Amino acid sequence: MHPSLPPPPRRRRRTPFRHRVPRIHKSTAGRLSAVAATIAMLAAVLTFAEPASAADVLLSQGKPTTASSSESSSLGPAKAVDGSATTRWASEEGSAPAWISVDLGADVPISRVRLNWEAAYAKAYRIEVSTDASAWTKVFETTTGNGATDDLTSLSTHGRYVRMYATVRGTAYGYSLWELEVYGTGDGGGTSFTVVAAGDISDPGCTASDNCGAQRTAKRVEAINPDHVLTLGDNQYDTGSLADYRAYYDTTWGRFKAKTHPSPGNHEYDDSTPAAGYRSYFGNAATPNGTTWYSWNQGGWHFVALDSESSMSANSAQIQWLKADLASNSKACVAAYWHRPLYSSGPQADKVSQTAWQVLYDARADLILNGHDHLYERYAPQNPKAKADPNGVRELIVGTGGADSYDFENPQPNSEKRITSVFGVLKLTLTDNTYSGQLVRDDGKQLDSFGPVTCH
């Protein structure tokens, strides 16, 4: 289990499939006494180190999950794909049938599924795959399960979603898995990649040698190992000077500098020469076009980094650039990010980005990511006037990168999830036409999950 950590301080302010019949290898275990269960758990830890075949790639770890039920919030489905032999998913006690599903992010070849059961195992279950989480194809079934570890090899199938569907319990309890592992070649059916984002990160004095907020979230980013990192402003407090960036931020989040696409916040502009430390530290990554607003592409996604400390008025250079940039975009999905949120249930909503919101809405953008308020908030898709709209933009505030937390004040329309007093990062799993996300606390606990959602 993850060690208990002190809370941060708070301050106000879906195609048929062809497949071969798989072989199933059963670990030698009957139903366990308390002592035997402990031995089996230790054995499970060891089996996690067993390598897959040379062609197998673990596809499921850290991917979005759903389940028919969970016994408690600490036994949610994400625990079955977190790579830990000491955390688990458990369905509600007595539930039958029950299921757990993992979204691999794209339709990919699948060669192997490995189930590491806790004592509450399934006597009868099946493995199913799907391309759309609607139509499911059975690729394995058993009615003689006896627990421990089921290693289903020689599968020859494909899919984006893999589901374990249990129908008969082996005990009086529900069903519980230490790990659900899906392997494949990972070379087909589309592309997926991961992005981690957070703002309001590094306090003065916080370095890699401290158990402080920025170091704690940096360790989580390392564990996730995303393809890209986004900073949502106020990356370095209090003035964003180059000296402070080098002394503090660089020792924590600086470990991801080579894959970081930054944006500045108001504290970067508190430098003696506004944003000079930010520009110097990040170099070309901060101003690839000579300005602090820029865009970049990955897969089917177009990302737009804006600067809410520079003019966002209708006639500003930034907004004129934004309109031209979006007009020339050919990607199916659009995400934009900057510091000050237009909407927030915390104390610091700011209308400075109203025009940018309208331009992005008109271009059918999918996501807007912000910081500034030191909390986490997820909104339903909405238009620039805060009206619910399925064709609108989803705003997420992720000011949880390491600075002291703020309290919520007035819940806003369309606010779906609000979390404070936490250090954490937003993990996005993106395909050519979908997105899924989770707020992941510094200790690895998943506090929020949404998607997959299809882009506009």
C-alpha positions as CSV (number, residue, x, y, z in Angstrom):
1,M,0.0,0.0,0.0
2,H,1.1,3.5,-0.5
3,P,2.4,5.1,2.7
4,S,0.2,7.6,4.4
5,L,1.1,11.1,3.4
6,P,0.3,14.4,5.1
7,P,-2.4,16.4,3.3
8,P,-1.4,19.6,1.6
9,P,-2.0,22.8,3.5
10,R,-5.1,24.8,2.6
11,R,-5.5,28.5,2.3
12,R,-8.5,30.5,1.2
13,R,-8.1,32.2,-1.7
14,R,-16.7,-2.2,-31.7
15,T,-16.4,-6.2,-36.4
16,P,-16.3,-9.9,-35.6
17,F,-13.1,-11.4,-34.4
18,R,-11.1,-14.5,-35.4
19,H,-9.3,-16.2,-32.6
20,R,-7.6,-19.5,-31.6
21,V,-8.7,-21.3,-28.5
22,P,-6.3,-20.1,-25.8
23,R,-4.3,-22.2,-23.4
24,I,-4.9,-21.6,-19.7
25,H,-2.2,-22.1,-17.1
26,K,-3.4,-22.4,-13.6
27,S,-1.3,-21.7,-10.5
28,T,-1.4,-24.5,-8.0
29,A,-3.8,-23.3,-5.3
30,G,-7.0,-24.3,-3.6
31,R,-9.1,-22.0,-1.6
32,L,-6.8,-20.5,1.0
33,S,-6.7,-20.3,4.7
34,A,-5.5,-17.0,6.2
35,V,-1.9,-18.3,6.3
36,A,-2.1,-19.7,2.8
37,A,-3.6,-16.5,1.5
38,T,-0.6,-14.6,2.8
39,I,1.8,-17.0,1.1
40,A,-0.2,-16.7,-2.2
41,M,-0.1,-12.9,-2.0
42,L,3.7,-13.1,-1.7
43,A,3.8,-15.5,-4.6
44,A,1.8,-13.0,-6.6
45,V,4.3,-10.3,-6.0
46,L,7.0,-12.6,-7.4
47,T,5.0,-13.6,-10.5
48,F,4.5,-10.0,-11.4
49,A,8.2,-9.9,-12.3
50,E,7.9,-12.8,-14.8
51,P,8.5,-11.4,-18.3
52,A,6.0,-11.8,-21.1
53,S,7.2,-13.4,-24.3
54,A,9.5,-11.3,-26.4
55,A,6.7,-10.2,-28.7
56,D,4.3,-9.3,-25.8
57,V,3.9,-5.7,-24.7
58,L,1.9,-4.8,-21.6
59,L,-0.9,-2.6,-23.0
60,S,-3.3,-2.2,-20.0
61,Q,-1.2,-0.7,-17.2
62,G,-2.5,2.8,-16.2
63,K,-5.3,2.7,-18.9
64,P,-8.9,3.9,-18.1
65,T,-11.1,1.3,-16.5
66,T,-14.7,0.8,-15.7
67,A,-16.5,-1.9,-13.6
68,S,-20.1,-3.0,-12.9
69,S,-19.5,-2.2,-9.2
70,S,-16.8,-1.6,-6.6
71,E,-16.9,-2.7,-3.0
72,S,-15.5,0.7,-2.0
73,S,-13.8,3.8,-3.4
74,S,-10.4,2.3,-2.4
75,L,-11.1,-0.9,-4.3
76,G,-12.0,0.7,-7.7
77,P,-11.2,-0.8,-11.1
78,A,-8.1,1.4,-11.6
79,K,-6.4,-0.6,-8.9
80,A,-6.4,-3.7,-11.2
81,V,-4.2,-1.9,-13.8
82,D,-1.9,0.1,-11.6
83,G,1.0,-2.4,-11.7
84,S,0.9,-3.0,-8.0
85,A,0.6,-6.5,-6.4
86,T,-0.8,-5.0,-3.2
87,T,-3.8,-3.1,-4.5
88,R,-6.9,-4.6,-6.0
89,W,-10.3,-4.2,-7.5
90,A,-13.2,-5.8,-5.7
91,S,-16.9,-5.9,-6.8
92,E,-19.7,-5.5,-4.4
93,E,-20.0,-8.5,-2.1
94,G,-22.4,-11.1,-3.3
95,S,-22.6,-9.6,-6.8
96,A,-23.1,-12.0,-9.7
97,P,-22.6,-11.4,-12.5
98,A,-20.0,-8.6,-12.4
99,W,-17.4,-7.3,-14.8
100,I,-14.3,-5.1,-15.2
101,S,-13.2,-3.5,-18.5
102,V,-10.0,-1.7,-19.6
103,D,-9.8,0.8,-22.5
104,L,-6.5,0.3,-24.4
105,G,-7.0,3.6,-26.2
106,A,-7.0,2.1,-29.7
107,D,-7.9,-1.1,-31.6
108,V,-4.8,-3.2,-31.2
109,P,-3.7,-6.8,-31.6
110,I,-4.1,-8.8,-28.4
111,S,-2.1,-12.0,-27.7
112,R,-2.4,-12.6,-23.9
113,V,-4.6,-11.8,-20.9
114,R,-3.3,-12.5,-17.3
115,L,-5.7,-12.5,-14.3
116,N,-4.2,-12.4,-10.8
117,W,-7.1,-13.3,-8.5
118,E,-7.4,-12.4,-4.9
119,A,-9.2,-14.9,-2.6
120,A,-12.6,-13.8,-4.0
121,Y,-12.2,-15.5,-7.5
122,A,-14.6,-16.4,-10.3
123,K,-15.5,-20.1,-10.9
124,A,-17.1,-19.2,-14.2
125,Y,-16.1,-16.2,-16.4
126,R,-15.3,-15.2,-19.9
127,I,-12.9,-12.7,-21.6
128,E,-14.5,-10.5,-24.2
129,V,-13.1,-7.9,-26.6
130,S,-14.7,-5.0,-28.4
131,T,-13.9,-2.1,-30.7
132,D,-16.7,0.2,-29.3
133,A,-17.6,-1.0,-25.8
134,S,-21.0,-2.0,-27.1
135,A,-20.7,-5.1,-29.3
136,W,-18.6,-7.7,-27.4
137,T,-16.9,-10.9,-28.8
138,K,-16.0,-13.8,-26.5
139,V,-12.4,-15.0,-26.9
140,F,-12.2,-17.3,-23.8
141,E,-14.6,-18.9,-21.3
142,T,-14.2,-21.3,-18.4
143,T,-16.6,-22.8,-15.8
144,T,-13.9,-24.5,-13.7
145,G,-11.9,-21.5,-12.4
146,N,-10.0,-22.2,-9.1
147,G,-8.4,-18.8,-8.4
148,A,-4.8,-17.8,-8.1
149,T,-3.3,-16.8,-11.5
150,D,-4.9,-17.5,-14.9
151,D,-2.5,-16.8,-17.8
152,L,-4.4,-17.0,-21.1
153,T,-1.8,-17.3,-23.8
154,S,-1.9,-17.8,-27.5
155,L,-4.8,-15.5,-28.0
156,S,-5.1,-14.2,-31.5
157,T,-7.6,-11.3,-31.5
158,H,-7.8,-7.6,-31.4
159,G,-9.9,-4.8,-29.8
160,R,-9.8,-1.5,-28.0
161,Y,-11.7,-2.8,-24.9
162,V,-11.1,-6.0,-23.0
163,R,-13.6,-7.2,-20.4
164,M,-13.5,-9.9,-17.8
165,Y,-17.2,-10.9,-17.3
166,A,-17.7,-13.2,-14.3
167,T,-20.9,-15.2,-13.9
168,V,-20.3,-17.6,-11.0
169,R,-18.6,-16.8,-7.8
170,G,-16.0,-19.1,-6.3
171,T,-16.7,-17.8,-2.8
172,A,-19.6,-16.2,-0.9
173,Y,-18.0,-12.8,-1.6
174,G,-17.9,-10.9,-4.9
175,Y,-15.0,-10.9,-7.3
176,S,-11.5,-9.4,-6.8
177,L,-8.4,-9.0,-8.9
178,W,-5.0,-7.9,-7.9
179,E,-4.2,-7.2,-11.5
180,L,-5.8,-7.5,-15.0
181,E,-3.0,-7.5,-17.5
182,V,-3.5,-7.3,-21.3
183,Y,-0.6,-8.0,-23.7
184,G,-0.2,-7.6,-27.4
185,T,2.1,-6.3,-30.1
186,G,0.7,-2.8,-29.8
187,D,1.1,-2.2,-33.6
188,G,-2.2,-1.6,-35.2
189,G,-5.6,-0.2,-35.3
190,G,-4.7,3.4,-34.5
191,T,-2.4,5.4,-32.2
192,S,-2.7,6.5,-28.6
193,F,-0.5,8.7,-26.4
194,T,-0.5,10.1,-22.9
195,V,-0.3,13.7,-21.7
196,V,0.1,14.9,-18.1
197,A,-1.0,18.4,-17.1
198,A,-1.0,20.6,-14.0
199,G,-0.4,24.1,-13.0
200,D,0.6,26.0,-9.8
201,I,3.6,23.8,-9.2
202,S,6.8,24.9,-7.5
203,D,7.1,26.8,-4.2
204,P,10.4,28.5,-3.3
205,G,12.4,26.1,-1.2
206,C,10.8,22.9,-2.6
207,T,13.5,20.7,-4.1
208,A,13.9,17.0,-5.0
209,S,15.3,16.3,-1.5
210,D,12.0,17.5,0.2
211,N,8.6,15.8,0.7
212,C,7.0,18.9,-0.8
213,G,4.2,19.3,-3.3
214,A,6.2,19.7,-6.5
215,Q,8.4,16.8,-5.7
216,R,5.5,14.6,-4.8
217,T,3.7,15.4,-8.1
218,A,7.0,15.0,-10.0
219,K,7.3,11.5,-8.7
220,R,3.8,10.7,-10.0
221,V,4.6,12.1,-13.4
222,E,7.7,9.9,-13.5
223,A,5.5,6.9,-12.6
224,I,3.1,7.7,-15.4
225,N,5.9,8.4,-17.8
226,P,3.7,10.4,-20.3
227,D,4.6,11.3,-23.9
228,H,4.1,15.0,-23.2
229,V,3.9,17.3,-20.1
230,L,1.8,20.5,-20.1
231,T,2.3,23.2,-17.5
232,L,-0.7,25.4,-16.9
233,G,1.1,28.5,-15.5
234,D,2.5,29.6,-12.1
235,N,5.1,26.9,-12.7
236,Q,7.5,28.6,-10.3
237,Y,6.6,30.9,-7.3
238,D,6.8,33.6,-6.3
239,T,8.3,35.7,-9.1
240,G,9.2,33.1,-11.7
241,S,12.8,34.3,-11.8
242,L,15.4,32.3,-13.6
243,A,17.3,31.7,-10.4
244,D,14.2,30.2,-8.7
245,Y,13.5,28.1,-11.8
246,R,17.0,26.7,-11.6
247,A,17.0,26.2,-7.8
248,Y,13.6,24.7,-7.4
249,Y,11.5,23.8,-10.4
250,D,14.5,22.3,-12.3
251,T,15.1,19.8,-9.5
252,T,11.5,18.4,-9.6
253,W,9.5,19.0,-12.8
254,G,12.7,19.9,-14.6
255,R,13.2,16.2,-15.0
256,F,10.6,16.4,-17.8
257,K,11.8,19.6,-19.5
258,A,12.6,17.8,-22.8
259,K,9.0,16.9,-23.3
260,T,7.3,19.9,-21.6
261,H,5.1,22.3,-23.6
262,P,4.7,25.2,-21.1
263,S,2.4,28.1,-20.6
264,P,3.0,31.0,-18.2
265,G,0.9,32.4,-15.3
266,N,0.7,35.6,-13.4
267,H,3.7,34.7,-11.2
268,E,5.9,34.3,-14.2
269,Y,5.1,38.0,-15.0
270,D,6.1,39.0,-11.5
271,D,9.7,38.7,-12.5
272,S,11.7,41.9,-12.6
273,T,11.4,41.7,-16.4
274,P,8.0,40.1,-17.0
275,A,8.3,36.4,-18.0
276,A,12.1,36.7,-18.5
277,G,12.9,33.8,-16.2
278,Y,10.2,31.7,-17.9
279,R,11.5,32.5,-21.4
280,S,15.1,31.9,-20.4
281,Y,14.5,28.6,-18.6
282,F,12.3,26.9,-21.2
283,G,14.0,28.5,-24.2
284,N,12.5,27.8,-27.6
285,A,9.8,25.6,-26.0
286,A,8.3,28.7,-24.4
287,T,8.3,30.8,-27.6
288,P,8.7,28.5,-30.6
289,N,7.2,31.2,-32.9
290,G,8.7,34.1,-31.0
291,T,5.6,34.6,-28.9
292,T,4.3,33.0,-25.6
293,W,1.4,31.6,-27.6
294,Y,2.0,28.7,-30.0
295,S,0.5,25.4,-31.2
296,W,1.8,21.9,-31.8
297,N,0.4,18.5,-33.1
298,Q,0.5,14.9,-32.0
299,G,-1.5,12.2,-33.7
300,G,-5.0,13.4,-34.3
301,W,-4.7,16.2,-31.9
302,H,-4.0,19.9,-32.3
303,F,-2.8,21.6,-29.1
304,V,-2.9,25.4,-28.5
305,A,-0.9,27.0,-25.7
306,L,-2.1,30.6,-24.9
307,D,-0.9,33.3,-22.5
308,S,-3.6,34.7,-20.3
309,E,-1.2,37.4,-19.0
310,S,-1.0,38.9,-22.5
311,S,-3.9,40.7,-24.1
312,M,-6.8,38.4,-25.2
313,S,-9.0,41.2,-26.5
314,A,-10.8,40.7,-29.8
315,N,-8.3,42.7,-31.7
316,S,-5.2,41.5,-29.9
317,A,-2.3,39.9,-31.8
318,Q,-2.9,36.7,-29.8
319,I,-6.6,36.3,-30.7
320,Q,-5.9,37.1,-34.4
321,W,-3.2,34.5,-34.4
322,L,-5.6,32.0,-32.7
323,K,-8.2,32.5,-35.4
324,A,-5.7,31.9,-38.2
325,D,-4.2,28.9,-36.4
326,L,-7.5,27.2,-35.9
327,A,-8.6,28.0,-39.5
328,S,-5.5,26.1,-40.8
329,N,-5.9,23.2,-38.4
330,S,-6.6,19.8,-40.0
331,K,-6.7,17.6,-36.9
332,A,-9.9,16.1,-35.6
333,C,-9.4,17.0,-32.0
334,V,-8.4,20.3,-30.4
335,A,-7.2,21.0,-26.8
336,A,-6.2,24.5,-25.6
337,Y,-4.5,25.5,-22.3
338,W,-3.6,28.6,-20.4
339,H,-3.5,29.8,-16.8
340,R,-6.6,31.8,-15.8
341,P,-9.9,29.9,-16.0
342,L,-13.1,31.6,-17.4
343,Y,-15.2,29.5,-15.1
344,S,-14.3,28.3,-11.6
345,S,-16.2,27.3,-8.4
346,G,-13.1,28.6,-6.6
347,P,-12.1,32.2,-5.9
348,Q,-10.3,33.2,-9.1
349,A,-12.5,32.9,-12.2
350,D,-11.4,35.5,-14.7
351,K,-13.2,36.8,-17.8
352,V,-10.0,37.7,-19.6
353,S,-10.3,34.6,-21.8
354,Q,-14.0,35.1,-22.9
355,T,-13.0,35.9,-26.5
356,A,-10.6,33.0,-26.7
357,W,-13.3,30.7,-25.4
358,Q,-15.7,31.9,-28.2
359,V,-13.1,31.4,-30.9
360,L,-12.3,27.9,-29.6
361,Y,-16.0,27.0,-29.3
362,D,-16.7,28.2,-32.9
363,A,-13.8,25.9,-34.0
364,R,-15.5,23.0,-32.2
365,A,-12.6,22.6,-29.7
366,D,-12.8,19.7,-27.2
367,L,-10.8,20.6,-24.1
368,I,-9.6,23.7,-22.3
369,L,-7.1,23.2,-19.4
370,N,-6.4,25.9,-16.8
371,G,-4.7,26.4,-13.4
372,H,-4.7,29.6,-11.2
373,D,-7.2,28.2,-8.7
374,H,-5.3,25.7,-6.6
375,L,-7.9,22.9,-6.9
376,Y,-9.3,20.5,-9.4
377,E,-12.6,21.0,-11.2
378,R,-14.1,19.2,-14.2
379,Y,-17.0,20.7,-16.2
380,A,-19.4,19.2,-18.6
381,P,-19.2,20.5,-22.2
382,Q,-20.6,24.0,-22.3
383,N,-20.7,27.1,-24.5
384,P,-18.9,30.4,-23.7
385,K,-22.0,31.6,-21.8
386,A,-22.0,28.7,-19.4
387,K,-24.9,26.9,-21.0
388,A,-24.7,23.1,-21.2
389,D,-24.0,22.1,-24.8
390,P,-23.0,18.6,-26.0
391,N,-21.0,20.3,-28.8
392,G,-19.3,22.6,-26.3
393,V,-15.9,22.7,-24.7
394,R,-15.0,20.8,-21.6
395,E,-13.0,22.9,-19.1
396,L,-10.7,21.3,-16.5
397,I,-8.9,23.3,-13.8
398,V,-5.8,21.5,-12.6
399,G,-4.1,23.8,-10.1
400,T,-2.9,20.9,-8.1
401,G,0.7,20.7,-9.1
402,G,2.3,21.5,-5.7
403,A,1.2,24.8,-4.3
404,D,-1.1,25.3,-1.3
405,S,-4.7,24.4,-1.9
406,Y,-7.7,26.8,-2.1
407,D,-11.3,26.3,-1.0
408,F,-14.3,26.2,-3.3
409,E,-16.7,29.1,-2.9
410,N,-19.7,29.0,-5.2
411,P,-20.4,25.8,-7.3
412,Q,-20.9,26.9,-10.9
413,P,-23.3,25.6,-13.5
414,N,-22.1,22.4,-15.3
415,S,-19.5,21.7,-12.7
416,E,-19.3,17.9,-12.6
417,K,-16.5,17.2,-10.1
418,R,-14.7,19.3,-7.5
419,I,-11.7,18.2,-5.4
420,T,-9.4,20.3,-3.2
421,S,-6.7,19.7,-0.6
422,V,-4.8,17.5,-2.9
423,F,-1.5,17.3,-4.9
424,G,-2.1,15.6,-8.2
425,V,-1.9,15.6,-12.0
426,L,-4.3,15.2,-14.8
427,K,-3.5,12.2,-17.0
428,L,-5.1,12.3,-20.5
429,T,-5.1,9.2,-22.8
430,L,-5.7,10.4,-26.3
431,T,-6.4,8.6,-29.6
432,D,-6.9,10.0,-33.0
433,N,-10.6,10.8,-32.2
434,T,-11.1,10.3,-28.4
435,Y,-10.0,11.4,-25.0
436,S,-10.1,9.9,-21.5
437,G,-8.8,11.4,-18.3
438,Q,-8.0,10.8,-14.7
439,L,-7.0,13.0,-11.8
440,V,-4.2,11.0,-10.2
441,R,-3.1,11.9,-6.7
442,D,0.6,12.1,-5.9
443,D,0.3,8.6,-4.2
444,G,-1.2,7.1,-7.3
445,K,-4.8,7.0,-6.2
446,Q,-7.3,7.9,-9.0
447,L,-9.7,10.5,-7.7
448,D,-11.6,11.3,-10.9
449,S,-12.1,9.5,-14.2
450,F,-14.0,10.4,-17.4
451,G,-14.2,9.1,-21.0
452,P,-13.6,7.8,-23.4
453,V,-15.3,10.8,-25.2
454,T,-15.4,11.2,-29.0
455,C,-14.0,14.4,-30.3
456,H,-16.4,16.9,-32.0
